């Protein structure tokens, strides 16, 4: 069974929203700091942006692209297995 790109992006968004993956939280926070147009001047503002799912879909698309192109360094096994099947 092939999973659609939209379903893969939704899965990544759900993984980020669950807050169960420290790796995912770190990657998402770094993405916001590097690509966002909000001014994030402290950790509290970053946490609020993450709780608001700020740029979450863009992050998921970027992460999926990296994974599908073989950049799996640090990607949790569960996530890689789900997205590469």
Backbone as JSON, one array per atom type, in Angstrom:
{
  "sequence": "XXXXXXXXXXXXXXXXXXXXXXXXXXXXXXXXXXXXXXXXXXXXXXXXXXXXXXXXXXXXXXXXXXXXXXXXXXXXXXXXXXXXX",
  "N": [[0.84, -1.18, 0.0], [0.66, 2.12, -0.93], [1.42, 5.23, 0.47], [-0.05, 8.39, 0.3], [1.35, 11.61, -0.56], [0.12, 13.73, 0.79], [-0.95, 12.38, 3.0], [1.4, 11.56, 4.23], [2.5, 14.03, 4.95], [0.54, 14.87, 6.72], [0.89, 12.92, 8.69], [3.46, 13.58, 9.65], [2.89, 16.12, 10.7], [1.12, 15.37, 12.75], [2.86, 13.88, 14.34], [4.63, 15.89, 15.19], [2.84, 17.54, 16.58], [2.12, 15.85, 18.65], [4.22, 15.92, 20.4], [5.91, 13.95, 21.29], [8.41, 13.38, 20.37], [11.59, 14.31, 20.93], [13.59, 14.85, 19.1], [12.09, 15.63, 16.85], [10.81, 17.92, 17.83], [13.03, 19.58, 18.24], [14.03, 19.84, 15.62], [11.84, 21.1, 14.39], [11.69, 23.49, 15.87], [14.15, 24.64, 15.15], [13.66, 24.97, 12.43], [11.61, 26.89, 12.43], [13.01, 29.06, 13.54], [14.88, 29.52, 11.55], [13.46, 29.94, 9.17], [11.11, 31.37, 9.55], [8.96, 34.3, 9.61], [8.2, 35.6, 11.82], [9.13, 37.47, 14.69], [11.18, 36.05, 16.89], [12.22, 36.25, 19.98], [12.79, 35.05, 22.34], [12.69, 32.03, 24.35], [10.06, 31.56, 25.25], [8.45, 32.78, 23.33], [9.08, 31.21, 21.14], [8.08, 28.72, 21.95], [5.35, 29.38, 22.03], [4.92, 29.89, 19.29], [5.37, 27.33, 18.28], [3.31, 25.92, 19.56], [1.18, 27.11, 18.29], [1.33, 25.9, 15.9], [2.85, 27.12, 13.96], [4.1, 27.54, 10.78], [4.05, 24.8, 10.39], [3.11, 23.01, 8.39], [4.79, 23.68, 6.24], [7.24, 22.97, 7.35], [6.82, 20.19, 7.6], [6.61, 19.45, 4.9], [9.2, 20.08, 3.99], [10.77, 18.37, 5.6], [9.81, 15.87, 4.77], [10.64, 15.9, 2.1], [13.43, 15.87, 2.46], [13.75, 13.36, 3.7], [12.78, 11.61, 1.73], [14.7, 12.01, -0.16], [16.89, 10.77, 0.82], [18.18, 11.83, 3.06], [18.56, 10.89, 5.98], [19.73, 11.24, 8.41], [19.62, 11.18, 11.81], [16.86, 10.97, 11.84], [14.05, 9.67, 13.46], [13.54, 6.15, 13.66], [10.93, 5.03, 13.53], [9.48, 7.06, 12.25], [10.84, 7.3, 9.78], [10.43, 4.72, 8.7], [7.64, 4.67, 8.42], [7.23, 6.72, 6.55], [8.7, 5.99, 4.31], [7.55, 3.76, 3.27]],
  "CA": [[0.0, 0.0, 0.0], [1.41, 3.36, -1.03], [0.84, 6.34, 1.23], [0.0, 9.63, -0.48], [2.17, 12.69, 0.0], [-0.71, 14.46, 1.75], [-1.04, 11.57, 4.21], [2.72, 11.61, 4.87], [2.62, 15.35, 5.58], [-0.36, 14.85, 7.87], [1.53, 12.09, 9.71], [4.52, 14.38, 10.26], [2.24, 17.15, 11.52], [0.61, 14.71, 13.95], [4.02, 13.54, 15.17], [5.1, 17.13, 15.81], [1.82, 18.0, 17.52], [2.06, 14.96, 19.81], [5.28, 16.31, 21.32], [6.57, 12.76, 21.81], [9.75, 13.22, 19.81], [12.5, 15.42, 21.21], [14.26, 15.15, 17.83], [11.15, 16.36, 16.0], [10.64, 19.25, 18.42], [14.24, 20.36, 17.97], [14.06, 20.15, 14.18], [10.76, 22.06, 14.13], [12.11, 24.78, 16.45], [15.21, 25.19, 14.29], [13.04, 25.39, 11.17], [10.92, 28.16, 12.7], [14.01, 30.12, 13.74], [15.61, 29.76, 10.3], [12.62, 30.25, 8.01], [9.92, 32.13, 9.9], [9.01, 35.76, 9.53], [7.89, 36.12, 13.15], [10.3, 37.8, 15.5], [11.26, 35.16, 18.04], [13.34, 36.81, 20.74], [13.07, 34.25, 23.54], [12.13, 30.68, 24.33], [8.61, 31.58, 25.42], [7.83, 33.11, 22.03], [9.26, 30.04, 20.29], [7.11, 27.73, 22.4], [4.03, 29.82, 21.55], [4.87, 29.66, 17.84], [5.23, 25.89, 18.07], [1.96, 25.55, 19.99], [0.26, 27.62, 17.26], [1.64, 25.17, 14.66], [3.41, 28.1, 13.03], [4.9, 26.98, 9.69], [4.11, 23.35, 10.57], [2.97, 22.31, 7.1], [6.02, 23.92, 5.47], [8.25, 22.13, 7.97], [6.54, 18.8, 7.25], [6.97, 19.27, 3.49], [10.66, 20.1, 3.9], [11.27, 17.15, 6.22], [9.46, 14.76, 3.88], [11.53, 15.99, 0.95], [14.75, 15.42, 2.9], [13.69, 11.92, 3.94], [12.61, 10.91, 0.45], [15.93, 12.16, -0.93], [17.96, 10.02, 1.46], [18.81, 12.5, 4.19], [17.9, 10.3, 7.13], [20.55, 11.42, 9.6], [18.91, 11.59, 13.0], [15.41, 10.77, 11.75], [13.61, 8.51, 14.24], [13.26, 4.98, 12.83], [9.48, 4.9, 13.33], [9.08, 8.06, 11.26], [11.42, 6.93, 8.48], [9.75, 3.52, 8.21], [6.28, 5.04, 8.02], [7.23, 7.6, 5.39], [9.35, 5.38, 3.16], [6.74, 2.62, 2.79]],
  "C": [[0.89, 1.25, 0.0], [0.67, 4.48, -0.29], [1.0, 7.61, 0.4], [0.87, 10.67, 0.22], [1.38, 13.46, 1.06], [-0.81, 13.7, 3.07], [0.29, 11.57, 4.97], [2.91, 12.94, 5.59], [1.75, 15.42, 6.82], [0.25, 14.04, 9.02], [2.63, 12.86, 10.42], [3.93, 15.45, 11.17], [1.71, 16.56, 12.82], [1.74, 14.35, 14.9], [4.56, 14.78, 15.9], [4.12, 17.57, 16.89], [1.77, 17.12, 18.78], [3.12, 15.32, 20.85], [6.06, 15.14, 21.89], [8.02, 12.62, 21.36], [10.6, 14.46, 20.08], [13.22, 15.85, 19.93], [13.36, 16.01, 16.94], [10.94, 17.78, 16.52], [11.83, 20.15, 18.12], [14.31, 20.78, 16.51], [13.03, 21.23, 13.83], [11.14, 23.44, 14.66], [13.18, 25.44, 15.59], [14.64, 25.68, 12.96], [12.35, 26.75, 11.35], [11.94, 29.3, 12.8], [14.71, 30.49, 12.43], [14.74, 30.3, 9.17], [11.42, 31.15, 8.3], [10.09, 33.63, 9.74], [8.53, 36.41, 10.83], [9.19, 36.47, 13.85], [10.22, 36.95, 16.77], [12.47, 35.61, 18.85], [13.62, 36.07, 22.04], [12.36, 32.9, 23.42], [10.62, 30.64, 24.47], [7.9, 31.86, 24.11], [7.96, 31.93, 21.06], [8.26, 28.96, 20.66], [5.71, 28.11, 21.92], [3.87, 29.59, 20.05], [4.67, 28.18, 17.54], [3.84, 25.41, 18.47], [0.9, 26.01, 19.0], [0.43, 26.9, 15.92], [2.13, 26.1, 13.56], [4.36, 27.41, 12.05], [5.0, 25.45, 9.75], [4.03, 22.61, 9.24], [4.22, 22.49, 6.24], [7.16, 23.06, 6.01], [8.06, 20.67, 7.55], [6.92, 18.52, 5.79], [8.48, 19.21, 3.31], [11.26, 18.82, 4.46], [10.99, 15.95, 5.33], [10.37, 14.74, 2.66], [12.93, 15.48, 1.31], [14.78, 13.9, 3.06], [13.62, 11.16, 2.63], [13.86, 11.02, -0.42], [17.14, 11.57, -0.22], [18.66, 10.69, 2.62], [18.14, 12.05, 5.47], [18.66, 10.48, 8.43], [19.73, 11.96, 10.76], [17.41, 11.38, 12.99], [15.03, 9.54, 12.57], [13.17, 7.37, 13.31], [11.78, 4.84, 12.53], [9.0, 5.84, 12.24], [9.58, 7.69, 9.88], [10.7, 5.73, 7.89], [8.36, 3.87, 7.7], [6.3, 5.82, 6.71], [7.85, 6.98, 4.15], [8.61, 4.16, 2.63], [5.66, 3.09, 1.87]]
}
